[in-house]
Amino acid sequence: MEVRINKYLSSAGYCSRREADRLLEQGRVTIDGIPAQMGSKVIDGQTVFVDGKSIIEEDEKILLAFYKPTGIVCTTTANQGDNNIVDYIGYPKRIYPVGRLDKDSEGLILMTNNGEMMDKILRSANGHEKEYIVTVNKEIDDSFIKAMSGGIYLAELDRTTKPCKVTALGKKTFRIILTQGLNRQIRRMCEYFGYRVEKLVRVRIMNIELGSLKSGTYRNVTEEEYHDLLRLTADSSNDPVMPAKKTGEKKR
């Protein structure tokens, strides 16, 4: 059987297909010692290396819900030191974040070694809900809630935000549910109206909730959560899922 090299790396739990394409462009992937190209295929028995490291498919499919603390960067590069989310968690197998949550924000992010699942979530990111609890530097009112709910033109991105659900929770705190993921979107939206975000916590991604997780800890998604996620991403796969048996905390 043969498979495209980007899908092979994704299925092996090394990275997403998008990241695999970047690795190929940078000439960091070889098949049987020969530099791989975009569209190269791998057949049974061939050896694949990235940066000189052998890549073998991982049988166990991992999907974690992690409470990212502030100050941690959602990158897989090693040059961030302890700020690198992968190094921070210190999980015994290679995993990487699904999407991003900016350094100054905290809350739920998914971590996986399942590149196929990651690609499906990222492809369906626009249209599926992500929920946040936000605290700003001054009191909010009904006009602010109404304005935040409508489309806002962000000049620095040259994009208009989609209408979203916003609910006041306190004098300076509100809940916002987005169906898109522009760069630092909530912070930019607040700044548009003269507010500064003091705390931003993501509490839900689609059907998966932060729940009672404490900052710096993780858990496996449950089997029910996993299959709901497959449904939401229109996945007909019957891939096995880990039982929700592990939790973890960054050791200091």
BAFI-3210 file (N, C-alpha, C; in Angstrom, 3 decimals, decimal comma, padded with zeros to 6 digits):
// residues 252
n [1|2|3|4|5|6|7|8|9|10|11|12|13|14|15|16|17|18|19|20|21|22|23|24|25|26|27|28|29|30|31|32|33|34|35|36|37|38|39|40|41|42|43|44|45|46|47|48|49|50|51|52|53|54|55|56|57|58|59|60|61|62|63|64|65|66|67|68|69|70|71|72|73|74|75|76|77|78|79|80|81|82|83|84|85|86|87|88|89|90|91|92|93|94|95|96|97|98|99|100|101|102|103|104|105|106|107|108|109|110|111|112|113|114|115|116|117|118|119|120|121|122|123|124|125|126|127|128|129|130|131|132|133|134|135|136|137|138|139|140|141|142|143|144|145|146|147|148|149|150|151|152|153|154|155|156|157|158|159|160|161|162|163|164|165|166|167|168|169|170|171|172|173|174|175|176|177|178|179|180|181|182|183|184|185|186|187|188|189|190|191|192|193|194|195|196|197|198|199|200|201|202|203|204|205|206|207|208|209|210|211|212|213|214|215|216|217|218|219|220|221|222|223|224|225|226|227|228|229|230|231|232|233|234|235|236|237|238|239|240|241|242|243|244|245|246|247|248|249|250|251|252]
n.u [000,845|000,486|001,030|000,558|003,262|002,783|000,397|001,250|003,056|001,259|-000,571|001,180|001,373|003,132|002,897|000,610|-000,980|-000,607|001,632|003,400|003,677|005,097|007,498|008,384|008,801|010,967|012,915|013,398|012,645|013,091|012,870|013,792|016,365|016,430|015,726|012,430|009,658|006,940|004,002|005,301|005,312|004,893|005,710|004,965|007,494|009,403|011,661|011,190|012,420|012,674|014,511|016,640|015,618|013,963|010,666|007,957|004,797|002,509|000,681|-001,140|-003,733|-003,907|-005,697|-005,895|-007,362|-006,266|-005,419|-004,191|-001,827|-001,383|001,274|002,420|003,449|001,869|003,377|005,419|008,079|011,440|012,824|011,575|011,991|011,092|008,667|007,459|004,671|004,598|006,954|006,396|004,191|005,330|004,645|004,830|004,798|005,029|003,185|001,052|-000,257|-003,677|-004,457|-004,330|-003,746|-003,378|-000,369|-000,913|-003,361|-005,500|-006,626|-008,686|-007,131|-006,691|-004,663|-002,797|-001,744|-002,751|-002,837|-004,732|-007,164|-006,586|-006,337|-008,988|-010,381|-009,205|-009,855|-012,558|-012,832|-013,899|-017,105|-017,716|-018,255|-016,389|-015,877|-015,550|-014,585|-014,412|-012,686|-012,649|-011,168|-012,860|-016,250|-018,935|-021,757|-025,172|-025,072|-022,467|-022,439|-024,291|-023,018|-020,638|-021,671|-022,392|-021,127|-017,753|-015,504|-012,146|-009,484|-006,695|-006,501|-007,966|-010,485|-013,875|-015,584|-017,554|-021,040|-021,729|-022,319|-022,875|-022,818|-023,501|-021,847|-021,072|-020,080|-017,748|-017,266|-017,809|-019,382|-018,396|-019,090|-017,565|-017,436|-015,350|-011,807|-009,925|-006,747|-005,899|-008,520|-010,674|-009,439|-008,784|-011,357|-012,408|-010,631|-011,358|-013,633|-012,599|-011,843|-009,774|-008,532|-008,267|-008,293|-008,571|-010,209|-010,453|-013,141|-014,467|-014,327|-016,017|-017,693|-016,254|-015,411|-013,773|-014,285|-013,634|-010,904|-007,663|-005,356|-002,577|-002,921|-004,023|-006,308|-007,471|-009,729|-013,114|-014,649|-017,217|-017,111|-015,196|-016,452|-018,611|-017,178|-016,147|-018,546|-019,272|-017,255|-017,808|-016,774|-016,365|-014,809|-013,679|-011,749|-009,903|-010,310|-008,733|-009,539|-010,839|-008,570|-006,337|-004,831|-002,929|-000,218|001,871|005,089|006,963]
n.v [-001,191|002,264|005,658|009,167|011,308|013,448|012,669|010,303|011,184|012,589|010,561|009,030|010,391|012,455|015,123|017,661|017,590|020,019|021,078|019,081|019,579|021,970|021,053|019,449|021,374|022,625|020,765|018,761|016,167|012,727|009,841|006,608|007,630|009,538|012,883|013,934|015,036|017,375|015,574|013,162|009,596|006,999|003,624|000,335|-000,857|001,036|003,541|006,412|009,573|012,453|015,274|013,574|011,743|008,696|007,975|006,359|004,859|005,625|003,556|004,050|006,301|009,570|012,011|014,844|016,993|020,042|022,403|025,296|027,392|030,988|032,646|030,476|029,227|028,261|026,355|024,086|024,268|024,072|026,289|027,914|027,147|026,564|027,718|026,507|024,701|021,907|020,980|021,940|020,412|017,859|015,287|011,708|010,731|011,855|014,736|017,371|020,765|021,431|023,841|027,209|029,194|032,290|033,643|035,261|034,435|031,953|028,579|026,092|023,853|021,535|018,631|016,417|013,347|012,586|013,209|013,171|013,622|016,158|017,679|017,538|018,918|021,473|022,139|022,418|024,568|027,169|027,931|026,157|026,175|028,077|028,839|031,500|033,096|036,365|039,038|042,496|045,844|047,814|048,757|047,103|047,542|047,351|048,344|047,834|045,014|044,481|045,685|044,200|041,795|042,077|042,307|043,378|045,594|044,991|046,822|046,359|043,728|043,710|042,527|041,575|040,719|037,805|037,797|037,111|035,310|037,006|037,455|039,145|038,643|039,779|042,922|043,576|041,394|038,985|036,475|034,998|033,553|032,269|031,642|031,677|032,202|034,529|036,219|036,990|037,787|038,422|040,217|042,262|043,022|044,030|046,154|047,781|049,029|050,462|049,063|047,053|043,815|041,967|039,408|036,309|033,398|030,339|028,186|026,189|024,027|023,332|020,472|019,849|020,539|022,745|022,410|021,154|021,154|022,045|024,784|024,057|021,325|018,175|015,986|012,873|012,960|011,862|008,780|009,269|012,055|012,035|010,636|012,314|014,485|013,439|013,254|015,963|016,904|015,608|013,030|009,779|007,814|004,854|004,880|003,739|004,861|006,258|005,277|007,433|007,745|008,929|011,622|014,596|016,642|019,450|019,027|020,754]
n.w [000,000|-000,710|000,358|000,530|001,474|003,279|004,477|005,618|007,625|009,172|009,941|011,399|013,693|013,916|013,028|011,787|008,511|007,262|008,613|007,884|005,156|005,289|006,400|004,305|002,296|003,418|003,126|005,005|005,244|004,537|002,389|002,477|002,584|000,596|-000,288|000,294|-001,709|-002,280|-002,599|-002,826|-002,301|000,132|000,494|001,795|003,951|003,395|004,751|006,733|007,549|009,642|010,014|010,477|012,240|012,799|011,703|012,881|012,722|015,292|017,375|019,451|019,811|020,830|022,608|024,311|026,783|027,796|030,285|029,549|030,999|031,504|029,760|028,525|025,413|022,431|020,643|018,760|018,585|019,772|020,651|022,458|024,995|028,381|027,940|025,854|024,886|024,540|025,785|028,304|029,236|029,165|028,274|027,877|025,246|021,822|021,252|020,053|019,838|018,986|016,951|018,275|021,240|022,520|024,078|026,321|027,131|028,716|029,476|027,815|025,570|022,961|022,778|020,782|019,107|016,824|013,702|011,646|012,964|013,986|011,611|010,696|012,702|012,505|009,876|010,121|011,761|011,422|012,000|013,973|017,499|019,911|023,244|025,594|028,672|029,681|031,198|031,587|031,760|032,666|033,531|031,847|029,617|028,379|025,772|025,003|025,037|023,010|020,809|020,642|019,880|017,251|013,837|013,574|012,148|011,790|011,376|011,352|010,613|008,374|008,229|008,869|011,767|012,461|013,389|016,849|019,965|022,935|026,396|029,376|032,462|034,779|036,334|034,973|033,450|030,870|028,794|025,753|022,623|019,925|016,366|014,703|014,215|014,390|014,549|017,824|018,339|020,220|021,959|020,178|019,390|021,785|022,231|020,145|021,094|023,156|025,418|027,593|027,719|030,647|031,651|030,063|029,403|027,843|027,736|026,426|023,592|020,842|021,613|023,839|027,128|029,478|032,166|035,413|035,358|036,500|036,236|034,210|034,159|032,686|030,908|029,520|026,779|027,042|025,915|024,971|024,467|022,460|020,341|019,853|018,940|016,574|015,168|014,957|013,342|011,085|010,718|009,725|010,685|012,376|014,305|017,163|020,557|023,389|026,736|029,313|031,372|032,335|034,048|034,412|035,644|035,384|036,556|038,952]
ca.u [000,000|001,244|000,320|001,307|004,162|002,190|-000,572|002,019|003,543|000,079|-001,068|002,183|001,309|004,271|002,448|-000,536|-000,596|-000,123|003,001|004,198|003,990|006,178|008,731|008,796|009,326|012,260|013,849|013,762|012,066|013,664|012,298|014,923|017,573|016,299|014,847|011,056|009,048|005,486|003,378|006,002|004,522|005,604|005,139|005,328|008,883|010,313|011,970|010,959|013,128|012,550|015,691|017,477|014,944|013,039|009,261|007,187|003,416|002,138|-000,587|-002,065|-004,234|-004,002|-006,376|-005,959|-007,859|-005,233|-005,633|-002,964|-001,675|-000,842|002,722|002,845|003,288|001,361|004,251|006,145|009,502|012,174|013,532|010,817|012,364|009,996|007,415|006,925|003,579|004,935|007,932|005,755|003,406|006,230|003,951|005,837|004,770|004,967|001,874|001,155|-001,532|-004,632|-004,725|-003,540|-004,322|-002,230|000,464|-001,504|-004,649|-005,418|-007,803|-008,718|-006,571|-006,583|-003,331|-003,012|-000,764|-003,596|-002,835|-005,976|-008,153|-006,202|-006,696|-010,441|-010,797|-008,763|-010,624|-013,928|-012,753|-014,869|-018,462|-017,914|-018,178|-015,398|-016,482|-014,570|-014,991|-013,505|-012,765|-012,048|-010,646|-013,888|-017,597|-019,608|-023,188|-025,946|-024,634|-021,229|-022,811|-024,942|-022,027|-019,721|-022,390|-022,496|-019,863|-016,859|-014,413|-010,838|-008,671|-005,352|-006,625|-008,808|-011,534|-015,037|-015,912|-018,903|-021,890|-021,444|-023,149|-022,203|-023,700|-022,865|-021,801|-020,787|-019,851|-016,631|-017,036|-018,819|-019,169|-018,481|-019,003|-017,144|-017,409|-014,188|-010,622|-008,962|-005,629|-006,196|-009,801|-011,440|-008,693|-008,947|-012,745|-012,542|-009,871|-012,137|-014,585|-011,907|-011,648|-008,576|-008,765|-007,409|-008,232|-009,318|-010,153|-011,284|-013,777|-015,079|-014,064|-017,096|-018,397|-015,328|-015,401|-012,671|-014,795|-012,943|-009,453|-006,893|-004,316|-001,390|-003,240|-004,691|-007,044|-007,932|-011,148|-013,864|-015,082|-018,408|-016,652|-014,481|-017,385|-019,341|-016,263|-016,170|-019,806|-019,234|-016,311|-018,276|-015,802|-016,989|-013,779|-013,895|-010,489|-010,065|-010,070|-008,279|-010,458|-010,440|-007,973|-005,134|-004,757|-001,534|000,089|003,253|005,896|007,813]
ca.v [000,000|003,506|006,792|010,413|011,516|014,316|011,861|009,337|011,882|012,901|009,313|008,545|011,188|013,371|016,505|017,788|017,599|021,366|021,156|018,172|020,284|022,919|020,282|019,036|022,555|022,944|019,701|018,083|014,818|011,796|008,495|005,737|008,445|010,497|013,985|013,803|016,204|017,449|014,561|011,875|008,560|006,009|002,278|-000,550|-001,259|002,168|004,259|007,858|010,315|013,910|015,796|012,450|010,882|007,754|008,195|005,122|005,155|005,379|002,828|004,653|007,615|010,375|013,299|015,387|018,334|020,632|023,780|026,064|028,596|032,162|032,631|029,307|029,466|027,083|026,052|022,827|024,513|023,942|027,502|028,640|026,664|026,121|028,315|025,646|023,924|020,485|020,747|022,231|019,250|016,740|014,015|010,715|010,501|013,104|015,330|018,773|021,450|021,614|025,262|028,103|030,045|033,186|033,546|035,971|033,822|030,656|027,750|024,812|023,577|020,101|018,134|015,122|012,779|012,118|014,259|013,164|014,319|017,557|018,297|017,654|019,996|022,751|022,433|022,772|025,550|028,230|027,398|025,454|027,121|028,139|029,689|032,176|034,004|037,493|040,143|043,701|046,790|048,750|048,183|046,944|047,839|046,687|048,793|047,102|043,629|044,485|046,012|043,071|040,688|042,313|042,270|044,508|045,649|045,117|047,394|045,776|042,434|043,927|041,516|041,869|039,548|037,269|037,968|036,091|035,356|037,653|037,551|039,742|037,782|040,636|044,309|043,661|040,053|038,514|035,236|035,193|032,306|032,589|030,580|031,913|032,309|035,512|036,444|037,826|038,377|039,015|041,381|043,321|043,487|044,872|047,387|048,609|049,800|051,159|048,197|046,230|042,508|041,672|037,959|035,620|031,956|029,525|027,162|025,131|023,882|022,488|019,741|019,529|021,629|022,831|021,786|021,380|021,084|023,135|025,303|023,230|019,901|017,654|014,726|012,310|013,143|010,627|008,128|009,990|013,321|011,740|010,283|013,541|015,293|012,840|013,639|017,398|017,128|014,769|011,955|008,456|006,861|004,008|004,809|003,502|006,014|005,904|005,571|008,591|007,132|009,638|013,060|014,919|017,994|019,821|018,966|021,944]
ca.w [000,000|-000,728|000,921|000,372|002,593|004,311|005,211|006,409|008,819|009,974|010,528|012,347|014,907|014,002|012,843|010,891|007,096|006,956|009,107|007,059|003,913|005,584|006,559|002,963|001,623|004,035|002,817|006,254|005,234|003,555|002,236|002,124|002,437|-000,511|000,099|-000,194|-002,340|-002,164|-003,422|-002,730|-001,647|000,927|000,377|002,902|004,010|003,255|005,981|006,671|008,588|009,718|010,726|010,856|013,215|012,170|012,019|012,835|013,121|016,681|017,429|020,411|019,435|022,041|022,520|025,666|027,090|028,644|030,747|029,310|031,819|030,823|029,616|027,745|023,982|021,715|019,525|018,948|018,416|021,028|021,038|023,471|026,320|029,232|027,472|024,819|025,484|024,529|026,853|029,593|029,660|029,405|028,037|027,475|023,803|021,066|021,009|019,647|020,053|017,895|016,899|019,110|022,274|022,630|025,277|027,451|027,442|029,379|029,297|027,113|024,256|022,726|022,415|020,134|018,188|015,721|012,705|010,887|013,772|014,040|010,342|010,623|013,603|011,963|008,661|010,488|012,839|011,179|012,010|015,228|018,610|020,979|024,275|026,427|029,731|029,519|032,157|031,022|032,739|033,149|033,511|030,564|029,663|027,326|024,450|024,716|024,718|021,693|019,788|020,516|019,249|015,817|013,110|013,830|011,177|012,419|010,306|011,302|009,938|007,196|008,299|009,706|012,566|012,317|014,576|017,851|021,161|024,052|027,558|030,552|033,641|035,925|035,959|034,038|032,906|029,925|028,052|024,307|021,863|018,567|015,361|013,855|015,055|013,913|015,453|018,992|017,940|021,311|022,434|019,184|019,448|022,985|022,001|019,220|021,895|024,219|026,592|027,614|028,332|031,791|031,782|029,007|029,636|026,939|028,567|025,615|022,163|020,341|022,674|024,927|028,096|030,429|033,390|036,680|035,201|037,082|035,362|034,095|034,187|031,501|031,027|028,255|026,481|027,241|024,677|024,499|023,891|021,222|019,267|019,525|018,141|015,233|014,519|014,657|012,247|009,971|010,575|009,775|011,077|013,552|015,039|018,588|021,417|024,720|027,819|030,101|032,542|032,749|034,237|034,661|036,062|035,183|037,766|039,072]
c.u [000,878|000,373|001,180|002,095|003,554|001,147|000,141|002,491|002,402|-000,438|-000,111|002,178|002,456|003,834|001,196|-000,057|-000,031|001,328|003,922|004,598|005,108|007,518|009,279|009,416|010,716|013,302|014,280|013,282|012,763|012,877|013,409|016,173|017,524|015,346|013,464|010,572|007,555|004,881|004,103|005,148|005,428|004,924|005,649|006,802|009,872|010,515|011,813|011,675|012,778|013,690|016,557|016,866|013,914|011,613|008,505|005,800|003,147|000,767|-001,608|-002,446|-004,526|-004,754|-006,607|-006,664|-006,900|-005,624|-004,309|-002,897|-001,259|000,686|003,264|002,496|002,877|002,181|004,947|007,638|010,201|012,781|012,764|011,176|011,158|008,650|006,759|005,886|003,903|005,917|007,313|004,977|004,304|005,573|004,940|005,845|004,611|003,517|002,085|-000,213|-002,377|-005,016|-003,867|-004,405|-003,194|-001,596|-000,203|-002,851|-004,445|-006,662|-007,595|-008,001|-006,450|-005,168|-003,497|-001,748|-001,473|-003,729|-004,111|-007,076|-007,854|-006,614|-008,202|-010,937|-010,424|-009,542|-012,033|-013,979|-013,762|-016,256|-018,757|-017,573|-016,948|-015,903|-015,421|-015,257|-013,946|-013,760|-012,013|-011,771|-011,659|-015,262|-018,180|-021,088|-023,878|-025,484|-023,342|-021,551|-023,410|-023,925|-021,048|-020,365|-022,474|-021,143|-019,057|-015,738|-013,103|-009,843|-007,317|-005,346|-007,366|-009,874|-012,666|-015,421|-017,340|-019,738|-021,676|-022,358|-022,352|-023,207|-022,927|-022,949|-021,572|-020,506|-018,757|-016,372|-018,156|-018,388|-019,310|-018,257|-018,728|-017,267|-016,325|-013,001|-009,588|-007,889|-005,991|-007,548|-010,516|-010,741|-008,852|-010,368|-012,954|-011,825|-010,612|-013,100|-013,942|-011,719|-010,344|-008,879|-007,757|-007,270|-009,106|-009,105|-011,041|-011,825|-014,408|-014,569|-015,077|-017,797|-017,523|-015,169|-014,190|-013,055|-013,974|-011,426|-008,790|-005,785|-003,081|-001,645|-003,966|-005,452|-007,260|-009,379|-011,848|-014,252|-016,299|-018,023|-016,004|-015,451|-018,282|-018,482|-016,177|-017,416|-019,772|-018,280|-016,619|-017,287|-016,516|-016,023|-014,190|-012,615|-010,756|-009,766|-009,623|-009,391|-009,932|-009,843|-006,767|-005,436|-003,309|-001,356|001,560|004,000|006,852|008,964]
c.v [001,237|004,652|008,033|010,710|012,413|013,560|010,845|009,991|012,229|011,654|008,749|009,332|012,165|014,829|016,498|017,764|018,962|021,533|020,251|018,846|021,298|022,200|019,842|020,206|022,915|021,847|018,877|016,633|013,967|010,492|007,604|006,557|009,480|011,609|013,842|015,130|016,232|016,416|013,231|010,881|007,561|004,661|001,431|-000,947|-000,127|002,859|005,755|008,509|011,798|014,413|014,655|011,499|009,997|007,999|006,895|005,407|004,728|004,721|003,518|006,053|008,414|011,654|013,788|016,734|018,918|022,055|024,521|027,273|029,797|032,046|031,464|029,533|028,175|026,853|024,739|023,020|024,527|025,258|028,367|028,183|026,181|026,703|027,507|024,710|022,435|020,156|020,969|021,024|018,070|015,386|012,990|010,370|011,832|013,520|016,783|019,428|021,507|023,090|026,022|028,763|030,968|033,168|034,160|035,403|032,465|029,837|026,570|024,845|022,063|019,762|016,730|014,623|012,272|013,231|014,324|013,894|015,815|018,290|018,511|018,793|021,345|023,125|022,910|023,880|026,682|027,619|026,634|026,377|026,938|029,195|030,222|032,974|035,112|038,542|041,332|044,723|047,801|048,155|048,151|047,277|047,150|047,081|048,087|045,670|043,553|044,730|044,851|041,910|040,830|042,199|043,531|044,466|045,909|045,544|046,713|044,403|042,549|042,847|042,020|040,607|039,098|037,635|036,821|036,274|035,939|037,837|038,141|038,770|038,584|042,045|044,447|042,343|039,641|037,184|035,539|033,856|032,670|031,378|030,857|032,158|033,249|035,743|037,447|038,537|039,090|040,266|042,554|043,894|044,419|046,202|048,335|049,518|050,460|050,365|047,422|044,922|042,296|040,169|037,330|034,119|031,251|028,341|026,035|025,204|022,879|021,796|019,465|020,737|021,557|022,192|022,149|021,248|022,294|023,542|024,408|021,740|019,491|016,392|014,180|012,700|011,803|010,042|008,839|011,310|013,085|011,459|011,460|014,446|014,759|013,258|015,106|017,723|016,233|013,668|010,619|007,382|006,059|003,852|004,546|004,761|005,521|006,126|006,738|008,138|007,900|011,096|013,365|016,341|018,247|019,791|020,167|021,657]
c.w [000,000|-000,238|000,733|001,645|003,671|005,124|006,090|007,715|009,755|010,684|011,566|013,648|015,037|013,911|011,977|009,439|006,705|007,398|008,300|005,746|004,129|005,734|005,200|002,205|002,136|003,815|004,018|006,312|004,174|003,549|001,702|001,804|001,344|-000,080|-000,543|-000,768|-002,037|-003,107|-003,431|-001,965|-000,940|000,726|001,532|002,807|003,863|004,605|005,765|007,846|008,495|010,583|011,253|011,865|012,515|012,647|011,799|013,379|014,555|016,721|018,331|019,967|020,705|021,740|023,944|025,682|028,119|029,019|030,610|030,230|030,961|030,776|028,823|026,278|023,282|020,447|019,819|018,783|019,764|021,511|022,035|024,884|027,104|028,805|026,368|025,441|025,553|025,656|028,226|030,112|029,988|029,234|027,486|025,994|023,089|020,833|020,599|019,755|018,792|017,880|017,905|020,177|022,670|024,020|026,501|027,873|028,099|029,051|028,385|025,770|024,146|022,289|021,858|019,442|016,933|014,686|011,892|011,652|013,826|012,761|010,232|011,505|013,018|010,704|009,004|011,528|012,660|011,046|013,275|016,390|019,486|021,965|025,229|027,531|029,780|030,600|031,577|032,124|033,255|032,933|032,107|030,726|028,492|025,928|024,041|024,294|023,316|020,583|019,571|019,773|017,731|015,136|013,342|012,798|011,910|011,349|010,192|010,629|008,615|007,086|009,174|010,454|012,282|013,547|015,550|019,057|022,314|025,182|028,731|031,728|034,917|035,439|034,903|033,303|031,968|029,312|026,568|023,617|020,405|017,652|014,321|014,780|014,489|014,979|016,558|018,834|019,077|021,830|021,464|019,206|020,644|022,799|021,077|019,978|023,113|025,498|026,461|028,340|029,462|032,030|030,715|029,186|028,617|027,730|027,755|024,185|021,647|021,515|023,889|025,838|029,013|031,754|034,610|036,581|035,851|036,115|035,397|034,109|032,912|031,847|029,628|028,025|026,703|025,891|024,100|023,845|022,529|020,076|018,896|018,646|016,716|014,471|014,091|013,514|011,057|009,670|010,714|010,225|012,289|014,365|016,510|019,385|022,774|025,726|028,635|031,415|033,072|033,028|034,544|035,048|035,846|036,498|037,791|040,020]
res [m|e|v|r|i|n|k|y|l|s|s|a|g|y|c|s|r|r|e|a|d|r|l|l|e|q|g|r|v|t|i|d|g|i|p|a|q|m|g|s|k|v|i|d|g|q|t|v|f|v|d|g|k|s|i|i|e|e|d|e|k|i|l|l|a|f|y|k|p|t|g|i|v|c|t|t|t|a|n|q|g|d|n|n|i|v|d|y|i|g|y|p|k|r|i|y|p|v|g|r|l|d|k|d|s|e|g|l|i|l|m|t|n|n|g|e|m|m|d|k|i|l|r|s|a|n|g|h|e|k|e|y|i|v|t|v|n|k|e|i|d|d|s|f|i|k|a|m|s|g|g|i|y|l|a|e|l|d|r|t|t|k|p|c|k|v|t|a|l|g|k|k|t|f|r|i|i|l|t|q|g|l|n|r|q|i|r|r|m|c|e|y|f|g|y|r|v|e|k|l|v|r|v|r|i|m|n|i|e|l|g|s|l|k|s|g|t|y|r|n|v|t|e|e|e|y|h|d|l|l|r|l|t|a|d|s|s|n|d|p|v|m|p|a|k|k|t|g|e|k|k|r]
***
